[in-house]
């Protein structure tokens, strides 16, 4: 069953189908429909990217130390919160990873929230979860890179378990087993990040759609449901969006901490 084409996706397919098809062919990917290669989740990411670029360009232009505006206060609070959370989890040196944590949080949050706007959909709720998987792989690669940068070749010792605490005669058996278990464990992290983000956003979207579909029934008896009923579930969608972006970023911090910790 083919997904419905959003109005912005249709706009991109009408005017930018050629460049998109050429780019896909250049990287060896063949679009399902070469005449309309833009998918909804890609189009929504373009919207999110444009919103983030415009927002921060505007925010930077209006930055003021003496008279900070409301938007500046919000993002300063966000920066402070992420900095403190990162310091508590990662520990000393967490500031060097703050740019990645902040970028990840803001991108996921905006991808989640865009579904609240009529005519748009959250790219994090599309099957087969390409956007959550991309974010998960970015986090997966980043914390391994952070571990290698901090510990060098010794980072590989993370995958062999507590070898110093084992008797020598157990090492030939336990080291390969622990290595296999660690590989499976780390791979499961990327999978769990993907499934958690996608499943919660998809479920939240479906709940919102189902209950909004009850409005024609409710309006027959209570007119105020037209406003109150959608508002409740829009608020729920915003809450779930914030929560999932925070949890994803929090788990990434935990994984970075495990990768850079010397005591392991």
N, C-alpha and C positions, 0 to 999 in steps of 0.2 A: 504494500500500500504506500503510495507516494505521499510525501508531506505536502501540505499546502504552501504556496509560495507567498511569503510576506511582501508587502508593498515595496520595502527597501531592497529586498532581494530581487524583485522583478525589475526595479530601476537599474540595479547593477547588471542584470542579465541583458537588459535592453541596450545598454550603452557601453558596457565593459566586458562583454562576453569574449570578444577576440583576445584581448590581453590576458584574461584569466586562463583561457584554453591554452594559449601559447606558453604561459608560465607553468601550467600543469604538465604539458608535454615535455618541457625542458627538464623537469625533474623526474620524468618517467611515470607520471600519474595520468591515467586516462579518465576523464570525467564521464559520468553515467550518461549525461546528455551534453555533448560538446557545444550545442547551440545555446544552452543555458547552464553553464558550469558552476555558477554561484549557488552555494547551499545556504540555507537559512542561518545555520550556526556560524558560518564564515562571515556572512553579511552583518550579523549581530556583533561579531567581534570587531568589525570595521567601525560600526557605530560606537562601540565602547572605546575603541582607540581614539576616535575623533573627539569624543566627549572628554576623555582624560587629558588629551593634548590641549584642547581649548580651555578646559577648566584650570589647569595648572599654569598655562600662559597668562590667563586673566588673573589668577591668584598671585603670580610672581610680579605682575605689573602693578598690582595694588598693594604690595607688601609694605608694611609700615611698622616701625618699632614704637613710635610714639602713639599712633592711633590705629591699632589693629582692628580690622573688621570682624564680623561674625564668622565669615568663611575662614579667615586666618586663624581665629580662635579654635575652630573645629579641627583644622588640620594640625595645628600645634598640639592640641590635646591628643589627637591620634598619634602623632610622632612621639609624644611623651609616654603614652600608654604602651606603644610597641617597644620603646626603648627600655622602659622599666620591666616589661614582661620578658623581653629578651635577656636583660641583665639577670633576672631571677632564675631563668632556665639555663641559658648558655653560660652565664657567669662572666668572668673577666674577658674582655675582648669582644663582647657581643656587638659593639657598635660597628664593627667591620662588616657584619652581616645584616645590618639594619636596612640598608637600601633594598636588598632582596626581599626581606620580610615585608617591608612596606609596599613594594611593587606587587608582590603576590597577593597581599591582602586587598589592596585597592582594586586590582584587576578582577579578582574573584568577586568582590563585593559589587562592583559595577555590573559585571556580567549577570549576577543574581538579581540585582535591583531593576535592570532594564525591562524585565518581564512585567513589572508593575504598570508600565506605560502602555496604553492601548495601541495596538498595531505593531508591537514588538514582542519578542519572546526571549527568555533567558537562554543564552547559548550553552549554559551548564546543564540544561535539562534535555538536550537532544540525544537520541540514540544514534550510534552506539557509544555515547559519552566521549567524543573526541576531545572536547575542551577540558573536562575534568582529567582525562588521561594525559593531556598535554601539560597541564599544571602539575600533575603528580610526577610525571617524568622529569619536569624541570626541577622540582624539589628533590627528587631522587638523585639526579645528577649533581645538584648543587651541594648537598651535604657530603657526598663522597669526595667531591672536589675540595671542599673545605677541610675534610679530614686529611687528604693528601697534602694540601698546602701547609697545614699545621704540623703534621707528624712525619711527612715524607714516606720513605719505604716502610716505616714501622706501622703505618696504617693497616697494612695487610694482616698484622697480628690480631686485629679486631675479629677476624674471621676464623680464628683457631680456638677461641674459647680460653678459659683459664689454664693454659698449658703449664704454667709454673707450679700450679697446685697439684698436678697429677704425677703419679709415680712414673718413672722412665719406661717401665715395661708396658704401660697403657698407651703411651704416646702413638705408636704405629696404628693403633685401632681408633683412638679417640680423635686424633687430629683430623683425619679425613672425614669422620662422621660429623664433627663440629663444623668443619668447613662447609659441608653440604647443608647442614641445618641453618647456618648463617646465610648462605646464598638464598635458600628458600625463604627465610625470614625477611631479608631485605627486599626480595621480589614481592612478597606479600604486602609490604608497606606501600609500594606504589599502587598495587591493586586495591588495597583498602581505602587509600585516599581517593582513588577514582570512584569506587562504588559508593562511598559515604557521601561525597559531594553530589554525584549524579542522582542517587536514589532519593536523597532528602529534597533536592530541588524539584525533581520530577514529581514526587509525591505531593509536595506543597503546591505545585502548579495544578495538579489534577484535583486536589481538594478545593482549591479556589475556583476552578472552572465548574466543578460539580455544584457547589453551593451557589455560585452566581447564576447557574441555570435554574435555580429554584425561585428566582426573583419574580418571574411571571406568575407563579402560583401565589407567592406571598403578597403581591401587589393587589390581588383581588380582595384581600381582607384588611391589609394594613399598608397604607401608602408610605409610611415612614420607613418601611423596610427597603425601599428603593435606594435610600441613602445609607441607612444604618447597616444593612446586611453586607453590601460590598465593602464598606469601610472596615468592618471587623476583619474580613479575610484579606484585604489589602495590607492591613496592619500585621496580620499573621505572616504574610509573605515577606514583608520587610524584616520582621524579627528572625525568621528562618534564614533569610539572606545574610543578615549580620552574623548570626550564630555560626553558620557553615563557613563563612569566610574566616571568622576568628578561629574556629576549631582547626581548619586546614592549616592556617599560619602557625597556630600553637603546636601542632604535631610536627610541622617542619622545624620549628625551634628545638623541639625535643630530639629530633633526628640529628640536627646539627650538633647539639650538645654531646650526644653519644659519639659522634664522629671525631670531635676535637678534644674530647676528654682524655688526658694522659693516663689517668688511673686505670683505664681499660686495657 
